[in-house]
């Protein structure tokens, strides 16, 4: 569960193609039912993510610090500049890619960092798994 996410949190549906929020505020079970009824591919997202609390620029600055620190764990590996890798309703994901790792066909071929759009914290692997589990049901 993302930081600050409560069990009684209200959810919205986000169009997987456009990224548009439906403008709902439903309990999780009701939002899941609405998603099943939809003819579009929709993701479940806590309603509070409709209003980001951090700008793309501030998220990038934070991710750059984190990714530069993580690069130190890989001496001898060259990394490109930090760039926006994926735009998601809940996080900004940034990457610094390694040409060497890409030649070796490593996936994702670099280091990634996801910054929460509401409070700006760095998402953990556990939070990513929780989001995936919420949307898998």
PADO-727951 format. One record per residue: residue number from 1; residue in one letter; x negated, y negated, z negated of N, C-alpha, C in turn. Coordinates in steps of 0.1 Angstrom, whole numbers, plus 2048, in hexadecimal, padded with zeros to 3 digits. Layout:
! residues N
<r num="NUM" residu="A" n_east="X" n_north="Y" n_up="Z" ca_east="X" ca_north="Y" ca_up="Z" c_east="X" c_north="Y" c_up="Z"/>
...
END
This chain:
! residues 137
<r num="1" residu="X" n_east="7F8" n_north="80C" n_up="800" ca_east="800" ca_north="800" ca_up="800" c_east="7F7" c_north="7F4" c_up="800"/>
<r num="2" residu="X" n_east="7FA" n_north="7EA" n_up="809" ca_east="7F2" ca_north="7DE" ca_up="809" c_east="7F2" c_north="7D7" c_up="7FC"/>
<r num="3" residu="X" n_east="7E7" n_north="7CF" n_up="7F9" ca_east="7E7" ca_north="7C8" ca_up="7ED" c_east="7F3" c_north="7C0" c_up="7EB"/>
<r num="4" residu="X" n_east="7F9" n_north="7C0" n_up="7DF" ca_east="804" ca_north="7B8" ca_up="7DC" c_east="811" c_north="7BE" c_up="7E1"/>
<r num="5" residu="X" n_east="811" n_north="7C9" n_up="7E8" ca_east="81D" ca_north="7CF" ca_up="7ED" c_east="824" c_north="7D7" c_up="7E2"/>
<r num="6" residu="X" n_east="831" n_north="7D4" n_up="7E0" ca_east="839" ca_north="7DB" ca_up="7D6" c_east="842" c_north="7E5" c_up="7DC"/>
<r num="7" residu="X" n_east="845" n_north="7EF" n_up="7D4" ca_east="84E" ca_north="7FA" ca_up="7D9" c_east="85C" c_north="7F4" c_up="7DD"/>
<r num="8" residu="X" n_east="860" n_north="7E9" n_up="7D8" ca_east="86D" ca_north="7E3" ca_up="7DB" c_east="86C" c_north="7D8" c_up="7E6"/>
<r num="9" residu="X" n_east="860" n_north="7D8" n_up="7ED" ca_east="85E" ca_north="7CE" ca_up="7F7" c_east="867" c_north="7CF" c_up="802"/>
<r num="10" residu="X" n_east="86B" n_north="7C4" n_up="809" ca_east="873" ca_north="7C4" ca_up="814" c_east="86B" c_north="7C5" c_up="821"/>
<r num="11" residu="X" n_east="871" n_north="7CC" n_up="82B" ca_east="869" ca_north="7CE" ca_up="837" c_east="870" c_north="7C8" c_up="843"/>
<r num="12" residu="X" n_east="868" n_north="7C5" n_up="84D" ca_east="86D" ca_north="7C0" ca_up="85A" c_east="868" c_north="7CA" c_up="865"/>
<r num="13" residu="X" n_east="86E" n_north="7C9" n_up="871" ca_east="869" ca_north="7D1" ca_up="87C" c_east="862" c_north="7C8" c_up="885"/>
<r num="14" residu="X" n_east="857" n_north="7CC" n_up="88B" ca_east="84E" ca_north="7C5" ca_up="894" c_east="84D" c_north="7CC" c_up="8A1"/>
<r num="15" residu="X" n_east="850" n_north="7C6" n_up="8AC" ca_east="84F" ca_north="7CC" ca_up="8B9" c_east="841" c_north="7CF" c_up="8BC"/>
<r num="16" residu="X" n_east="83E" n_north="7DC" n_up="8BF" ca_east="830" ca_north="7E0" ca_up="8C1" c_east="82A" c_north="7DA" c_up="8CE"/>
<r num="17" residu="X" n_east="832" n_north="7D5" n_up="8D7" ca_east="82C" ca_north="7CF" ca_up="8E3" c_east="82A" c_north="7C0" c_up="8E2"/>
<r num="18" residu="X" n_east="835" n_north="7B9" n_up="8DE" ca_east="834" ca_north="7AB" ca_up="8DD" c_east="82E" c_north="7A6" c_up="8D0"/>
<r num="19" residu="X" n_east="82F" n_north="7AE" n_up="8C5" ca_east="82B" ca_north="7A9" ca_up="8B8" c_east="835" c_north="7A0" c_up="8B1"/>
<r num="20" residu="X" n_east="841" n_north="79F" n_up="8B7" ca_east="84C" ca_north="797" ca_up="8B1" c_east="852" c_north="79E" c_up="8A5"/>
<r num="21" residu="X" n_east="855" n_north="796" n_up="89A" ca_east="85C" ca_north="79B" ca_up="88F" c_east="86B" c_north="79A" c_up="892"/>
<r num="22" residu="X" n_east="873" n_north="7A4" n_up="88D" ca_east="881" ca_north="7A3" ca_up="88F" c_east="888" c_north="79A" c_up="886"/>
<r num="23" residu="X" n_east="882" n_north="796" n_up="87B" ca_east="888" ca_north="78C" ca_up="872" c_east="890" c_north="793" c_up="867"/>
<r num="24" residu="X" n_east="88D" n_north="7A0" n_up="864" ca_east="895" ca_north="7A7" ca_up="85A" c_east="88E" c_north="7A7" c_up="84C"/>
<r num="25" residu="X" n_east="896" n_north="7AB" n_up="843" ca_east="891" ca_north="7AC" ca_up="835" c_east="898" c_north="7B8" c_up="82F"/>
<r num="26" residu="X" n_east="894" n_north="7C4" n_up="832" ca_east="89B" ca_north="7D0" ca_up="82E" c_east="893" c_north="7D9" c_up="825"/>
<r num="27" residu="X" n_east="899" n_north="7E0" n_up="81C" ca_east="892" ca_north="7EA" ca_up="815" c_east="88B" c_north="7F4" c_up="81F"/>
<r num="28" residu="X" n_east="881" n_north="7FB" n_up="81A" ca_east="879" ca_north="803" ca_up="823" c_east="882" c_north="80E" c_up="82A"/>
<r num="29" residu="X" n_east="88A" n_north="815" n_up="823" ca_east="893" ca_north="81F" ca_up="829" c_east="89C" c_north="819" c_up="834"/>
<r num="30" residu="X" n_east="8A2" n_north="80E" n_up="831" ca_east="8AB" ca_north="808" ca_up="83B" c_east="8A3" c_north="803" c_up="847"/>
<r num="31" residu="X" n_east="897" n_north="7FE" n_up="845" ca_east="88F" ca_north="7FA" ca_up="850" c_east="88B" c_north="806" c_up="859"/>
<r num="32" residu="X" n_east="888" n_north="811" n_up="852" ca_east="884" ca_north="81D" ca_up="85A" c_east="890" c_north="821" c_up="862"/>
<r num="33" residu="X" n_east="89C" n_north="821" n_up="85D" ca_east="8A8" ca_north="825" ca_up="864" c_east="8AA" c_north="81B" c_up="870"/>
<r num="34" residu="X" n_east="8A8" n_north="80F" n_up="86E" ca_east="8AA" ca_north="805" ca_up="879" c_east="8A0" c_north="808" c_up="884"/>
<r num="35" residu="X" n_east="893" n_north="80B" n_up="880" ca_east="889" ca_north="80E" ca_up="88A" c_east="88D" c_north="81B" c_up="892"/>
<r num="36" residu="X" n_east="892" n_north="825" n_up="88B" ca_east="896" ca_north="831" ca_up="893" c_east="8A1" c_north="82E" c_up="89D"/>
<r num="37" residu="X" n_east="8AA" n_north="824" n_up="899" ca_east="8B5" ca_north="820" ca_up="8A2" c_east="8B1" c_north="818" c_up="8AE"/>
<r num="38" residu="X" n_east="8A5" n_north="812" n_up="8AD" ca_east="8A1" ca_north="808" ca_up="8B7" c_east="89C" c_north="80F" c_up="8C4"/>
<r num="39" residu="X" n_east="89F" n_north="809" n_up="8CF" ca_east="89A" ca_north="80F" ca_up="8DC" c_east="88B" c_north="80A" c_up="8DF"/>
<r num="40" residu="X" n_east="886" n_north="801" n_up="8D6" ca_east="879" ca_north="7FC" ca_up="8D8" c_east="86F" c_north="802" c_up="8CE"/>
<r num="41" residu="X" n_east="863" n_north="802" n_up="8D2" ca_east="858" ca_north="807" ca_up="8C8" c_east="856" c_north="7FC" c_up="8BE"/>
<r num="42" residu="X" n_east="859" n_north="7FF" n_up="8B1" ca_east="859" ca_north="7F6" ca_up="8A7" c_east="850" c_north="7FB" c_up="89B"/>
<r num="43" residu="X" n_east="849" n_north="7F1" n_up="894" ca_east="841" ca_north="7F5" ca_up="889" c_east="848" c_north="7EF" c_up="87C"/>
<r num="44" residu="X" n_east="846" n_north="7F6" n_up="871" ca_east="84B" ca_north="7F1" ca_up="864" c_east="840" c_north="7E8" c_up="85E"/>
<r num="45" residu="X" n_east="844" n_north="7DC" n_up="85A" ca_east="83B" ca_north="7D3" ca_up="854" c_east="842" c_north="7CB" c_up="849"/>
<r num="46" residu="X" n_east="83B" n_north="7CA" n_up="83D" ca_east="842" ca_north="7C2" ca_up="832" c_east="845" c_north="7B4" c_up="838"/>
<r num="47" residu="X" n_east="851" n_north="7AF" n_up="834" ca_east="856" ca_north="7A3" ca_up="839" c_east="84D" c_north="797" c_up="836"/>
<r num="48" residu="X" n_east="846" n_north="798" n_up="82B" ca_east="83D" ca_north="78C" ca_up="827" c_east="832" c_north="78A" c_up="832"/>
<r num="49" residu="X" n_east="830" n_north="793" n_up="83B" ca_east="825" ca_north="791" ca_up="845" c_east="82A" c_north="788" c_up="851"/>
<r num="50" residu="X" n_east="837" n_north="784" n_up="851" ca_east="83C" ca_north="77B" ca_up="85B" c_east="835" c_north="76D" c_up="85A"/>
<r num="51" residu="X" n_east="830" n_north="76A" n_up="84E" ca_east="82A" ca_north="75D" ca_up="84C" c_east="81B" c_north="75F" c_up="847"/>
<r num="52" residu="X" n_east="812" n_north="75F" n_up="850" ca_east="804" ca_north="761" ca_up="84C" c_east="7FF" c_north="756" c_up="842"/>
<r num="53" residu="X" n_east="7F7" n_north="75A" n_up="839" ca_east="7F1" ca_north="751" ca_up="82F" c_east="7E3" c_north="74D" c_up="832"/>
<r num="54" residu="X" n_east="7DD" n_north="753" n_up="83D" ca_east="7CF" ca_north="750" ca_up="841" c_east="7CF" c_north="74E" c_up="850"/>
<r num="55" residu="X" n_east="7C7" n_north="745" n_up="854" ca_east="7C5" ca_north="742" ca_up="863" c_east="7BC" c_north="74C" c_up="869"/>
<r num="56" residu="X" n_east="7BD" n_north="74D" n_up="876" ca_east="7B4" ca_north="756" ca_up="87E" c_east="7A5" c_north="752" c_up="87B"/>
<r num="57" residu="X" n_east="7A3" n_north="745" n_up="87B" ca_east="795" ca_north="740" ca_up="879" c_east="790" c_north="744" c_up="86C"/>
<r num="58" residu="X" n_east="798" n_north="742" n_up="861" ca_east="793" ca_north="746" ca_up="854" c_east="791" c_north="755" c_up="852"/>
<r num="59" residu="X" n_east="79A" n_north="75C" n_up="859" ca_east="799" ca_north="76B" ca_up="858" c_east="78C" c_north="76F" c_up="860"/>
<r num="60" residu="X" n_east="789" n_north="769" n_up="86B" ca_east="77D" ca_north="76C" ca_up="872" c_east="770" c_north="768" c_up="86A"/>
<r num="61" residu="X" n_east="770" n_north="75D" n_up="863" ca_east="765" ca_north="759" ca_up="85A" c_east="762" c_north="764" c_up="850"/>
<r num="62" residu="X" n_east="76D" n_north="769" n_up="849" ca_east="76C" ca_north="773" ca_up="83F" c_east="767" c_north="780" c_up="845"/>
<r num="63" residu="X" n_east="76D" n_north="784" n_up="850" ca_east="769" ca_north="791" ca_up="856" c_east="75A" c_north="790" c_up="85B"/>
<r num="64" residu="X" n_east="756" n_north="784" n_up="85F" ca_east="748" ca_north="783" ca_up="864" c_east="73E" c_north="786" c_up="858"/>
<r num="65" residu="X" n_east="741" n_north="780" n_up="84C" ca_east="739" ca_north="783" ca_up="841" c_east="739" c_north="791" c_up="83D"/>
<r num="66" residu="X" n_east="744" n_north="798" n_up="83D" ca_east="745" ca_north="7A6" ca_up="83A" c_east="73E" c_north="7AE" c_up="844"/>
<r num="67" residu="X" n_east="740" n_north="7AC" n_up="851" ca_east="739" ca_north="7B4" ca_up="85B" c_east="72A" c_north="7B2" c_up="85B"/>
<r num="68" residu="X" n_east="726" n_north="7A6" n_up="859" ca_east="717" ca_north="7A4" ca_up="859" c_east="711" c_north="7AB" c_up="84D"/>
<r num="69" residu="X" n_east="718" n_north="7AC" n_up="842" ca_east="713" ca_north="7B3" ca_up="836" c_east="713" c_north="7C2" c_up="83A"/>
<r num="70" residu="X" n_east="71D" n_north="7C7" n_up="840" ca_east="71E" ca_north="7D6" ca_up="844" c_east="713" c_north="7D9" c_up="84E"/>
<r num="71" residu="X" n_east="70F" n_north="7D0" n_up="856" ca_east="704" ca_north="7D3" ca_up="860" c_east="6F7" c_north="7D6" c_up="859"/>
<r num="72" residu="X" n_east="6F5" n_north="7D1" n_up="84D" ca_east="6E9" ca_north="7D4" ca_up="846" c_east="6E7" c_north="7E3" c_up="843"/>
<r num="73" residu="X" n_east="6F3" n_north="7EA" n_up="843" ca_east="6F2" ca_north="7F9" ca_up="840" c_east="6EE" c_north="801" c_up="84C"/>
<r num="74" residu="X" n_east="6EB" n_north="7FA" n_up="857" ca_east="6E7" ca_north="800" ca_up="864" c_east="6DB" c_north="7FA" c_up="86A"/>
<r num="75" residu="X" n_east="6CF" n_north="7FB" n_up="863" ca_east="6C3" ca_north="7F4" ca_up="868" c_east="6BF" c_north="7FA" c_up="876"/>
<r num="76" residu="X" n_east="6BB" n_north="7F2" n_up="87E" ca_east="6B7" ca_north="7F6" ca_up="88C" c_east="6C2" c_north="7F7" c_up="896"/>
<r num="77" residu="X" n_east="6CE" n_north="7F4" n_up="891" ca_east="6DA" ca_north="7F4" ca_up="89B" c_east="6DD" c_north="7E6" c_up="89E"/>
<r num="78" residu="X" n_east="6DE" n_north="7E3" n_up="8AB" ca_east="6E2" ca_north="7D5" ca_up="8AF" c_east="6F1" c_north="7D4" c_up="8B1"/>
<r num="79" residu="X" n_east="6F6" n_north="7C9" n_up="8AC" ca_east="705" ca_north="7C6" ca_up="8AD" c_east="707" c_north="7B9" c_up="8B4"/>
<r num="80" residu="X" n_east="712" n_north="7B9" n_up="8BB" ca_east="717" ca_north="7AD" ca_up="8C2" c_east="71D" c_north="7A3" c_up="8B8"/>
<r num="81" residu="X" n_east="721" n_north="798" n_up="8BD" ca_east="728" ca_north="78E" ca_up="8B5" c_east="735" c_north="794" c_up="8B0"/>
<r num="82" residu="X" n_east="73A" n_north="78F" n_up="8A5" ca_east="747" ca_north="793" ca_up="89F" c_east="752" c_north="78D" c_up="8A8"/>
<r num="83" residu="X" n_east="75C" n_north="795" n_up="8AC" ca_east="767" ca_north="791" ca_up="8B4" c_east="774" c_north="797" c_up="8AF"/>
<r num="84" residu="X" n_east="77F" n_north="791" n_up="8B3" ca_east="78C" ca_north="796" ca_up="8B0" c_east="78E" c_north="7A3" c_up="8B7"/>
<r num="85" residu="X" n_east="791" n_north="7AE" n_up="8B0" ca_east="791" ca_north="7BB" ca_up="8B6" c_east="7A0" c_north="7BF" c_up="8B9"/>
<r num="86" residu="X" n_east="7A9" n_north="7BC" n_up="8AF" ca_east="7B7" ca_north="7C0" ca_up="8B0" c_east="7BF" c_north="7B6" c_up="8A8"/>
<r num="87" residu="X" n_east="7CA" n_north="7B2" n_up="8AD" ca_east="7D4" ca_north="7A9" ca_up="8A7" c_east="7E0" c_north="7B2" c_up="8A2"/>
<r num="88" residu="X" n_east="7E2" n_north="7B3" n_up="896" ca_east="7EC" ca_north="7BB" ca_up="890" c_east="7F5" c_north="7B3" c_up="887"/>
<r num="89" residu="X" n_east="802" n_north="7B6" n_up="885" ca_east="80B" ca_north="7AE" ca_up="87D" c_east="806" c_north="7AB" c_up="86F"/>
<r num="90" residu="X" n_east="7FE" n_north="7B5" n_up="869" ca_east="7FA" ca_north="7B3" ca_up="85B" c_east="7EB" c_north="7AF" c_up="859"/>
<r num="91" residu="X" n_east="7E3" n_north="7B1" n_up="863" ca_east="7D5" ca_north="7AF" ca_up="862" c_east="7CF" c_north="7A9" c_up="86F"/>
<r num="92" residu="X" n_east="7C4" n_north="7A2" n_up="86E" ca_east="7BB" ca_north="79E" ca_up="879" c_east="7B0" c_north="7A8" c_up="878"/>
<r num="93" residu="X" n_east="7AD" n_north="7B0" n_up="882" ca_east="7A2" ca_north="7B9" ca_up="882" c_east="797" c_north="7B4" c_up="88B"/>
<r num="94" residu="X" n_east="78B" n_north="7B3" n_up="886" ca_east="77F" ca_north="7AE" ca_up="88D" c_east="775" c_north="7B9" c_up="88E"/>
<r num="95" residu="X" n_east="76D" n_north="7B8" n_up="898" ca_east="762" ca_north="7C2" ca_up="89B" c_east="755" c_north="7BB" c_up="89F"/>
<r num="96" residu="X" n_east="74B" n_north="7C2" n_up="89B" ca_east="73E" ca_north="7BF" ca_up="8A1" c_east="739" c_north="7CC" c_up="8A7"/>
<r num="97" residu="X" n_east="738" n_north="7CC" n_up="8B4" ca_east="735" ca_north="7D8" ca_up="8BC" c_east="726" c_north="7DA" c_up="8BD"/>
<r num="98" residu="X" n_east="723" n_north="7E7" n_up="8BE" ca_east="715" ca_north="7EB" ca_up="8C0" c_east="713" c_north="7F1" c_up="8CE"/>
<r num="99" residu="X" n_east="70C" n_north="7EB" n_up="8D7" ca_east="709" ca_north="7F1" ca_up="8E4" c_east="704" c_north="7FF" c_up="8E3"/>
<r num="100" residu="X" n_east="6FB" n_north="801" n_up="8DA" ca_east="6F5" ca_north="80F" ca_up="8D8" c_east="700" c_north="819" c_up="8D4"/>
<r num="101" residu="X" n_east="709" n_north="815" n_up="8CB" ca_east="713" ca_north="81E" ca_up="8C7" c_east="71D" c_north="821" c_up="8D2"/>
<r num="102" residu="X" n_east="720" n_north="816" n_up="8DA" ca_east="729" ca_north="818" ca_up="8E5" c_east="723" c_north="822" c_up="8F0"/>
<r num="103" residu="X" n_east="716" n_north="820" n_up="8F2" ca_east="70F" ca_north="82A" ca_up="8FC" c_east="710" c_north="838" c_up="8F6"/>
<r num="104" residu="X" n_east="70F" n_north="839" n_up="8E9" ca_east="710" ca_north="847" ca_up="8E3" c_east="71F" c_north="84C" c_up="8E2"/>
<r num="105" residu="X" n_east="728" n_north="844" n_up="8E7" ca_east="736" ca_north="847" ca_up="8E7" c_east="73C" c_north="848" c_up="8D9"/>
<r num="106" residu="X" n_east="736" n_north="841" n_up="8D0" ca_east="73C" ca_north="840" ca_up="8C2" c_east="749" c_north="838" c_up="8C3"/>
<r num="107" residu="X" n_east="753" n_north="83C" n_up="8BB" ca_east="75F" ca_north="835" ca_up="8BA" c_east="761" c_north="830" c_up="8AC"/>
<r num="108" residu="X" n_east="762" n_north="823" n_up="8AA" ca_east="766" ca_north="819" ca_up="8B4" c_east="75A" c_north="812" c_up="8BA"/>
<r num="109" residu="X" n_east="74E" n_north="816" n_up="8B8" ca_east="742" ca_north="810" ca_up="8BF" c_east="73D" c_north="804" c_up="8B8"/>
<r num="110" residu="X" n_east="741" n_north="802" n_up="8AB" ca_east="73C" ca_north="7F7" ca_up="8A4" c_east="742" c_north="7F7" c_up="896"/>
<r num="111" residu="X" n_east="741" n_north="7EC" n_up="88F" ca_east="747" ca_north="7EA" ca_up="882" c_east="754" c_north="7E2" c_up="882"/>
<r num="112" residu="X" n_east="75E" n_north="7E6" n_up="87A" ca_east="76A" ca_north="7DF" ca_up="87A" c_east="76D" c_north="7DA" c_up="86C"/>
<r num="113" residu="X" n_east="775" n_north="7CF" n_up="86C" ca_east="77A" ca_north="7C9" ca_up="85F" c_east="788" c_north="7C3" c_up="862"/>
<r num="114" residu="X" n_east="791" n_north="7C7" n_up="859" ca_east="79F" ca_north="7C2" ca_up="85A" c_east="7A2" c_north="7B9" c_up="84E"/>
<r num="115" residu="X" n_east="7A6" n_north="7AD" n_up="852" ca_east="7AA" ca_north="7A2" ca_up="848" c_east="7B9" c_north="7A1" c_up="847"/>
<r num="116" residu="X" n_east="7BE" n_north="7A2" n_up="83B" ca_east="7CC" ca_north="7A1" ca_up="838" c_east="7D1" c_north="793" c_up="83C"/>
<r num="117" residu="X" n_east="7DC" n_north="792" n_up="843" ca_east="7E1" ca_north="785" ca_up="848" c_east="7E8" c_north="77D" c_up="83D"/>
<r num="118" residu="X" n_east="7EC" n_north="784" n_up="832" ca_east="7F3" ca_north="77C" ca_up="827" c_east="7EA" c_north="776" c_up="81E"/>
<r num="119" residu="X" n_east="7E0" n_north="77E" n_up="818" ca_east="7D8" ca_north="779" ca_up="80E" c_east="7C9" c_north="779" c_up="811"/>
<r num="120" residu="X" n_east="7C5" n_north="77E" n_up="81D" ca_east="7B7" ca_north="77D" ca_up="821" c_east="7AE" c_north="787" c_up="81C"/>
<r num="121" residu="X" n_east="7B3" n_north="792" n_up="815" ca_east="7A9" ca_north="79C" ca_up="80F" c_east="7A6" c_north="7A5" c_up="81A"/>
<r num="122" residu="X" n_east="79A" n_north="7AC" n_up="819" ca_east="796" ca_north="7B6" ca_up="822" c_east="79E" c_north="7C3" c_up="81F"/>
<r num="123" residu="X" n_east="7A4" n_north="7C8" n_up="82A" ca_east="7AC" ca_north="7D5" ca_up="828" c_east="7A3" c_north="7E0" c_up="825"/>
<r num="124" residu="X" n_east="7A7" n_north="7E9" n_up="81C" ca_east="7A0" ca_north="7F5" ca_up="819" c_east="7A5" c_north="801" c_up="822"/>
<r num="125" residu="X" n_east="79E" n_north="80B" n_up="822" ca_east="7A2" ca_north="817" ca_up="82A" c_east="7AF" c_north="81C" c_up="824"/>
<r num="126" residu="X" n_east="7B1" n_north="81C" n_up="817" ca_east="7BD" ca_north="820" ca_up="811" c_east="7C9" c_north="818" c_up="816"/>
<r num="127" residu="X" n_east="7C8" n_north="80B" n_up="817" ca_east="7D2" ca_north="803" ca_up="81C" c_east="7D6" c_north="806" c_up="82B"/>
<r num="128" residu="X" n_east="7CC" n_north="809" n_up="833" ca_east="7CE" ca_north="80C" ca_up="840" c_east="7D6" c_north="81A" c_up="841"/>
<r num="129" residu="X" n_east="7D2" n_north="823" n_up="839" ca_east="7D9" ca_north="830" ca_up="838" c_east="7E7" c_north="82E" c_up="833"/>
<r num="130" residu="X" n_east="7EA" n_north="826" n_up="829" ca_east="7F7" ca_north="823" ca_up="825" c_east="800" c_north="81D" c_up="82F"/>
<r num="131" residu="X" n_east="7FB" n_north="814" n_up="837" ca_east="802" ca_north="80E" ca_up="842" c_east="806" c_north="819" c_up="84C"/>
<r num="132" residu="X" n_east="7FC" n_north="821" n_up="850" ca_east="7FF" ca_north="82B" ca_up="85A" c_east="809" c_north="835" c_up="854"/>
<r num="133" residu="X" n_east="808" n_north="839" n_up="848" ca_east="812" ca_north="842" ca_up="842" c_east="820" c_north="83C" c_up="842"/>
<r num="134" residu="X" n_east="821" n_north="82F" n_up="83F" ca_east="82E" ca_north="828" ca_up="83F" c_east="834" c_north="829" c_up="84C"/>
<r num="135" residu="X" n_east="82D" n_north="827" n_up="857" ca_east="832" ca_north="827" ca_up="864" c_east="833" c_north="835" c_up="86B"/>
<r num="136" residu="X" n_east="82D" n_north="83F" n_up="864" ca_east="82E" ca_north="84D" ca_up="86A" c_east="83B" c_north="853" c_up="867"/>
<r num="137" residu="X" n_east="842" n_north="84F" n_up="85C" ca_east="84E" ca_north="855" ca_up="858" c_east="85A" c_north="851" c_up="860"/>
END
